[in-house]
Amino acid sequence: VQRVLGELASAPMARLTIRHAPGLEASGQAEELRAWLVSHALDADRILLRPDLAARQAIQLDVVAPQGR
């Protein structure tokens, strides 16, 4: 998480995707992580939740920088 926060701090236009498995438990964990990040000053608009991992797969954090410009 520290690495991701550092990447986001150095790239103000970048966004974070929290990828998680389907289901209530995984979704709840992703939402909890999102809330924690927002409470630590990360803009909620920079965070996307995506339930596209296989069941029981651990949460993945992907920093995505904008293309072009």
SULURCOR-V789505 format. One record per helix or strand of 3 or more residues. SS is the DSSP state (h for helix, s for strand). FROM is the first residue (numbers start at 1). TO is the last residue. Records with the same first field share a line. If there is no record, write none. Layout:
SS = FROM-TO  FROM-TO
This chain:
h = 2-10  24-39  44-46
s = 15-21  47-53  60-64
